[in-house]
């Protein structure tokens, strides 16, 4: 008498191998999401640095030629990106280019993961 046993389903080894393969793929996917999120946050901080620099440059330009000083005290403001509250530092200064022209300089600095980044904005302003 011959008994035929039909194997249906997977063995434990096959299931374990399939789980390991899926875990490797999912870990790669999670790592790519982590990297994309980090770059996105860095770009948001850079955009905010550009915005802050242009804001203070326009503020200086609007104050009038005679009210522009050679140096200003260091400003510090908190970032509003994703509630991080990271400090953003603003250095403002001006340089005389000619008797009736000044160059306004704004340097915005921030730190992300131990690395300091900066954005420089400058524009000439004339007395006329």
C-alpha positions in Angstrom: 0.0 0.0 0.0 1.5 3.3 -1.1 0.6 6.4 0.7 0.9 9.6 -1.3 1.5 12.7 0.8 1.0 15.9 -1.0 3.0 18.8 0.5 0.9 21.9 0.6 2.1 25.2 2.0 5.6 26.4 3.0 8.1 25.0 5.4 9.3 27.0 8.3 12.7 27.6 6.6 11.0 29.1 3.5 8.9 31.4 5.6 11.9 32.6 7.6 13.9 33.3 4.4 10.9 35.2 3.0 10.7 37.3 6.2 14.4 38.1 6.1 14.2 39.2 2.5 11.2 41.4 3.2 12.9 43.0 6.3 16.0 43.9 4.2 13.8 45.6 1.7 11.8 47.5 4.3 14.9 48.6 6.2 16.2 50.1 2.9 12.9 51.9 2.4 12.9 53.3 5.9 16.5 54.5 5.5 15.5 56.3 2.3 12.6 58.0 4.0 14.9 59.1 6.8 17.4 60.6 4.4 14.6 62.4 2.4 13.2 63.9 5.6 16.6 65.1 6.7 17.3 66.8 3.3 13.8 68.3 3.4 14.4 69.9 6.8 17.8 71.2 5.7 16.2 72.8 2.7 13.4 74.3 4.8 16.0 75.8 7.1 17.9 77.2 4.1 14.7 78.8 2.7 14.0 80.3 6.1 17.6 81.7 6.2 17.1 83.3 2.8 13.7 84.8 3.9 15.2 86.2 7.1 18.2 87.7 5.2 15.9 89.4 2.7 13.6 90.6 5.5 16.5 92.4 7.3 18.0 93.7 4.1 14.7 95.3 3.1 14.4 96.7 6.6 17.8 98.4 6.3 17.0 99.7 2.9 13.7 101.1 4.1 15.4 102.9 7.0 16.9 105.5 4.7 20.5 106.2 3.6 21.4 108.5 6.5 20.2 106.1 9.2 22.4 103.2 8.0 25.2 102.4 10.5 28.5 100.7 9.8 27.7 97.8 12.2 24.7 96.6 14.2 24.3 94.3 17.2 24.0 90.6 16.6 20.4 89.5 16.3 19.0 86.1 17.2 15.6 84.7 16.3 14.0 81.2 16.6 13.2 79.1 13.6 9.6 78.4 12.9 10.3 75.3 10.8 8.4 72.2 12.2 8.5 73.7 15.7 12.3 73.1 16.0 13.0 76.4 17.7 16.5 76.4 16.3 18.4 79.7 16.7 19.1 81.8 13.7 21.7 84.5 14.0 21.7 87.6 11.9 24.8 89.9 11.4 24.1 93.3 9.8 26.7 95.7 8.5 27.4 98.3 5.8 30.4 99.4 3.8 31.0 102.6 2.0 31.6 102.1 -1.7 31.7 105.7 -2.7 30.7 109.1 -1.2 27.0 108.5 -1.9 26.8 104.7 -2.0 26.8 102.0 0.7 26.8 98.2 0.4 24.5 96.6 2.9 25.6 93.1 4.1 23.4 90.6 5.9 24.8 87.2 7.1 22.3 84.7 8.4 23.8 81.7 10.3 22.2 78.6 11.7 23.4 75.2 13.0 22.0 71.8 12.0 23.4 68.6 13.4 26.6 70.3 14.5 27.3 71.9 11.1 27.0 75.7 10.8 25.4 77.0 7.6 25.2 80.6 6.4 23.4 82.7 3.8 24.8 86.1 2.7 22.7 88.8 1.2 24.0 92.1 0.0 22.7 95.1 -1.9 24.0 98.6 -2.7 22.0 101.6 -1.7 22.5 105.1 -3.0 21.8 108.5 -1.4 20.1 109.8 -4.5 
